[in-house]
Amino acid sequence: MRKKFLFTVMLTIAFCFSLVLVVSAGQPTAKDLVMTAVKNIDFGINKGFYEKCQGESHLTLTKFDGSLLEEAGDFAGAKVDFLTQLDNPNNAIKVDYNASIKGNTHKGAVYLKDDKLILTRDILGLLQEFGIDDASLSMDKAPAYLYLSNEQLGSIWEQVAAYQNQQVPQEYKDMLLFIVEAVPEEYFSISSAKVVVKLDQAGFETTIFNLLTKIKNEPERIADIIVNANKYNCEQLDTTPAEMRQEIISGIEDATFPTREEIKTISSFLEVEDFTYEKSILPGGPQKFNVRLNIKTPDDSVNGRFTMAVDTVGDQENKEGSYQITGGFDLVDGPKIDFAFDADYNYQDTVAYSGGSINVTAKDNTTGESMLDLGLTSDSVSEVDDSLVITAPVLTSDNSMDITGLISSFDQAVDVQATDVGEPVSDQAADE
């Protein structure tokens, strides 16, 4: 009887243990949770901001100095106020601007309607402040509206529609998934009700190697992702999506990929001090992304750093976050450049607030001369407005001019000048 009882107990324990193993095997891993989060990225804000909304924003150029800017003139203190409206059901965006530059005031409006960008002729006066002037488009000769048409502009409404559903466009999610798949499983973990992805130097090197291996082994997949992300740029690149796809695949098949040892050598110039992503498993919980990278060449001729900190918490009723990006590059026999970007935002259901600043400085290490000292601040407030209706101007041959051709001609002229600069000049041409 005793033996039978012990056998029953052991059998029960074995059954429970096997059941635990089966259940554990069916539980999502930390990497699974991250992959699921990527597939279902939720902006966590009122979708009305991508339907009908309007808001005010203000930009101020607090600093504008340095040898690189001497010819441009003194723009310090310049201010631009915007009133931005979105009427997605009617495929329309309107931006009214009021700019104060060098003591001069410029007011005008810019419309995006379907696949047309429409500007009031006041934009010509604003462009003149920046030294951009075309005799064929003088203020006294220009019609009330200038416009250009481009199929790429129409693609904006598809993206807005995706954002309305609180989703990032599929092509961007596909790219992010492709990258996450390359991160080794051991760098994912679950701790204190949050998923953590943390890479050290070895993990960074392995991820790069895995990513390149995936590209080599899955050329069709990465080609589809790249083409889908750039399908509206094919016309400007003078190609078709099918041609672009084949070029990418052929390029991958012909490419020589670095070995693991070569990647380790290259990455020795880049120190991964911190690379951490944290996401709460609970809805509305905090999310953090921190990056600290150091760049250093063996001869110390180039040093650099890059840091980024992103924090987000809350849901649609009260969602807030901040971004801080800083960095710099120091070339012993060249310039020393430092930059900093700070921003914060807060969504309170149908109202959103944001503010930020950008600072960039550069100096010549050989002379100590200040090359650039630039500062910019911004703030904005926007609100969902269900009653908003935008009426874009009705364009006629009398009140408007199509500048699509002028823009293309300008681009071609720039390309020709760039080509001429890059070509060596023969002795005979130099003499002439």
SULLIN-V271463 format. One line per field, one symbol per residue. psi: psi as a letter, one per 20 degrees, with the letter a starting at -180 (. if undefined). A space follows every 50 residues. Layout:
psi=???
This chain:
psi=ggghghgggghgggggghggggghhiqprhhghgghhghlpphkrpihij forqrqqpppnhpnrqhijghhrojpiqqppqopppmhhjlpppopqopo pkiqppqaqpqoodkpoppqihhhhghhhjjopphilqhihqrhqpqqpp hhhhihhhghhghhjkqqqhhhhgggggghhipqhijqrpplkqppoopa gghgghggghghggggilhgghggggghikhiigghjlrrhgggghhggg gghiqoqqrhghhhggiiiopnhpnppppqhqpjrqqqoppoqpppqhjj hpqrqpqppppqqrahhnpqrqpppqrqpoogkbqopqqpppqqrppnej pqqqqrqpppqpqohhijpohpnpppqqqqpqqpniipppoqqoprhhjr pojghhgghgghggggghghhipqprhghgh.
